[in-house]
Amino acid sequence: MAAKVLRRPVPSSAFSWYPTAMGIRQRQLDALNSQLTQQDPLLQKIKKKQPVRVAVTGGAGNIGYALLFRIANGELLGPDQPVEISAIELKSGFQALQGVAMELEDCAFPLLEKLTISDDPDEGFDGADIALLVGSFPRGPGMERVDLMKKNGGIFSAAGKSLNKFAQKHCRVTVVGNPCNTNALIACQHAHDLPARNFTAMTRLDHDRGVGFLSRKTMLPPNEINHFAVWGNHSATMFADLSDTLCHGVPTSELVGEFRFERYWRHELGPKVATRGARIIQVRGKSSAASAANACISHTRDWVLGSEQPDWTSMAVVSDGEWNVPAGLVFSYPVYCKDGGYTVVTDEDHPNFRDFHRMQEYKKYCIEQNVKELLDEKDMVAEFLP
Ligand SMILES: NC(=O)c1ccc[n+]([C@@H]2O[C@H](COP(=O)([O-])OP(=O)(O)OC[C@H]3O[C@@H](n4cnc5c(N)ncnc54)[C@H](O)[C@@H]3O)[C@@H](O)[C@H]2O)c1
């Protein structure tokens, strides 16, 4: 198998002069990465079972309410890993957060070593090992997208600055609040002392939705659906990718039928995943909360503790230029998670894709559309970028 191009935390460029033949470059990168992960203070804390401090913004919101109890119950970092929770809210939501804290206390979670609540991000992010940025300004009736971007631009630049000053330098930051890709970009750029690879945005909900649809279509359990991916922006433009997806080890095209495959992919599964969030609002009257909290837990847990191999998952990460995406954009890719880091899957990992030449063009087009949208979003928030 050809060498994979990029491995985090060490960029492949650091090893570009090594030959790729017989996996020589890959072995060097793996050796250095594993050396670095042994020095990773977060992984060391987990290894020694010292309490890990998790900061969560928007603690009294819909997602926050579904998230905090699961973190305290050990679902983020494991059933034997003590945690400290720091929940952060706006002044307007602080009283509700006090109520949530009382409920957390009433659960007497054995793993919850400490619980603090705050309306001051500097205080809330102090010493954070993991930060889950959920709180953001919701889009109101008649509100333009550009106004929403600007409102959240202020929130996430302030969060980035606070994280930079007060969080641990190894802090892993998962951005959930929408528009999550661009919010992650803003926070990352204001936290210049934290590595860019420590900032990700959540597209795991779209990923899990796609797996759920395929599981119901094929009548197979979700863990039998492998190598599904979501690319690009967490918006209706995102690209649900079936090119490598295996259902119980069988290519999806064979299960769906070669003749129907392209139509199913482009006109059924893709639009269903992209519009699922809007559909939930229509039916439930509120946006997804429990499923978003679940995705946030799966995203962050896989990132820190590793994802199931040889499968991959989807995560929006700061691009290093992979798949011709401009470096620096926060873009969702299929990724492998291992040793507290992640690796973007490259085309050498997509052996099946070459068989679908027509769809390869389609995929390229969809990636370009997502890049275009994210560059537009970046322009809209230019005033918030340092
Ligand atoms: N990435 C995804 O897949 C995904 C999925 C679902 C929802 N979301 C997004 O997650 C965000 C939260 O959703 P929700 O349903 O919990 O919303 P919500 O309105 O119920 O809760 C948001 C909470 O955040 C608080 N908040 C706002 N700004 C804050 C700040 N600067 N610091 C601390 N707290 C702050 C609010 O007071 C509120 O309590 C929304 O932006 C939503 O669009 C993302």
The ligand as an SDF file (V2000), in Angstrom:
LIG
                    3D

 44 48  0  0  0  0  0  0  0  0999 V2000
  -21.9510   21.0880   14.8230 N   0  0  0  0  0  0  0  0  0  0  0  0
  -23.1290   20.4810   14.8990 C   0  0  0  0  0  0  0  0  0  0  0  0
  -23.3290   19.3940   14.3380 O   0  0  0  0  0  0  0  0  0  0  0  0
  -24.2720   21.0860   15.6870 C   0  0  0  0  0  0  0  0  0  0  0  0
  -25.4390   20.3400   15.9100 C   0  0  0  0  0  0  0  0  0  0  0  0
  -26.4620   20.9070   16.6540 C   0  0  0  0  0  0  0  0  0  0  0  0
  -26.3360   22.2100   17.1450 C   0  0  0  0  0  0  0  0  0  0  0  0
  -25.1900   22.9030   16.8830 N   0  0  0  0  0  0  0  0  0  0  0  0
  -25.0040   24.2660   17.3900 C   0  0  0  0  0  0  0  0  0  0  0  0
  -24.6860   24.2160   18.7790 O   0  0  0  0  0  0  0  0  0  0  0  0
  -24.9900   25.4650   19.3640 C   0  0  0  0  0  0  0  0  0  0  0  0
  -25.7280   25.2550   20.6800 C   0  0  0  0  0  0  0  0  0  0  0  0
  -26.9790   24.6270   20.4350 O   0  0  0  0  0  0  0  0  0  0  0  0
  -28.0850   24.5450   21.5950 P   0  0  0  0  0  0  0  0  0  0  0  0
  -29.2470   23.8300   21.0060 O   0  0  0  0  0  0  0  0  0  0  0  0
  -27.4700   24.0410   22.8480 O   0  0  0  0  0  0  0  0  0  0  0  0
  -28.4390   26.0980   21.7660 O   0  0  0  0  0  0  0  0  0  0  0  0
  -29.1110   26.7990   22.9920 P   0  0  0  0  0  0  0  0  0  0  0  0
  -29.5050   28.1680   22.5310 O   0  0  0  0  0  0  0  0  0  0  0  0
  -30.1160   25.9250   23.6470 O   0  0  0  0  0  0  0  0  0  0  0  0
  -27.9050   26.9500   24.0390 O   0  0  0  0  0  0  0  0  0  0  0  0
  -26.8240   27.7670   23.8140 C   0  0  0  0  0  0  0  0  0  0  0  0
  -26.3610   28.2360   25.1730 C   0  0  0  0  0  0  0  0  0  0  0  0
  -25.1310   28.8790   24.9860 O   0  0  0  0  0  0  0  0  0  0  0  0
  -25.0930   30.0090   25.8320 C   0  0  0  0  0  0  0  0  0  0  0  0
  -24.0950   30.9220   25.2910 N   0  0  0  0  0  0  0  0  0  0  0  0
  -24.1910   31.7420   24.2150 C   0  0  0  0  0  0  0  0  0  0  0  0
  -23.0500   32.4270   24.0640 N   0  0  0  0  0  0  0  0  0  0  0  0
  -22.2190   31.9930   25.0150 C   0  0  0  0  0  0  0  0  0  0  0  0
  -20.8860   32.3420   25.3830 C   0  0  0  0  0  0  0  0  0  0  0  0
  -20.2000   33.2670   24.7160 N   0  0  0  0  0  0  0  0  0  0  0  0
  -20.3210   31.7220   26.4420 N   0  0  0  0  0  0  0  0  0  0  0  0
  -21.0110   30.8080   27.1580 C   0  0  0  0  0  0  0  0  0  0  0  0
  -22.2790   30.4610   26.8770 N   0  0  0  0  0  0  0  0  0  0  0  0
  -22.8700   31.0450   25.8160 C   0  0  0  0  0  0  0  0  0  0  0  0
  -26.5140   30.5320   25.8240 C   0  0  0  0  0  0  0  0  0  0  0  0
  -26.7900   31.3460   26.9540 O   0  0  0  0  0  0  0  0  0  0  0  0
  -27.3100   29.2480   25.8170 C   0  0  0  0  0  0  0  0  0  0  0  0
  -27.6250   28.8220   27.1340 O   0  0  0  0  0  0  0  0  0  0  0  0
  -25.8090   26.2290   18.3050 C   0  0  0  0  0  0  0  0  0  0  0  0
  -24.9440   27.1240   17.6560 O   0  0  0  0  0  0  0  0  0  0  0  0
  -26.2240   25.1530   17.3380 C   0  0  0  0  0  0  0  0  0  0  0  0
  -26.4380   25.6650   16.0490 O   0  0  0  0  0  0  0  0  0  0  0  0
  -24.1710   22.3630   16.1960 C   0  0  0  0  0  0  0  0  0  0  0  0
  1  2  1  0
  2  3  2  0
  2  4  1  0
  4  5  1  0
  4 44  2  0
  5  6  2  0
  6  7  1  0
  7  8  2  0
  8  9  1  0
  8 44  1  0
  9 10  1  0
  9 42  1  0
 10 11  1  0
 11 12  1  0
 11 40  1  0
 12 13  1  0
 13 14  1  0
 14 15  2  0
 14 16  1  0
 14 17  1  0
 17 18  1  0
 18 19  2  0
 18 20  1  0
 18 21  1  0
 21 22  1  0
 22 23  1  0
 23 24  1  0
 23 38  1  0
 24 25  1  0
 25 26  1  0
 25 36  1  0
 26 27  1  0
 26 35  1  0
 27 28  2  0
 28 29  1  0
 29 30  1  0
 29 35  2  0
 30 31  1  0
 30 32  2  0
 32 33  1  0
 33 34  2  0
 34 35  1  0
 36 37  1  0
 36 38  1  0
 38 39  1  0
 40 41  1  0
 40 42  1  0
 42 43  1  0
M  CHG  2   8   1  16  -1
M  END
$$$$
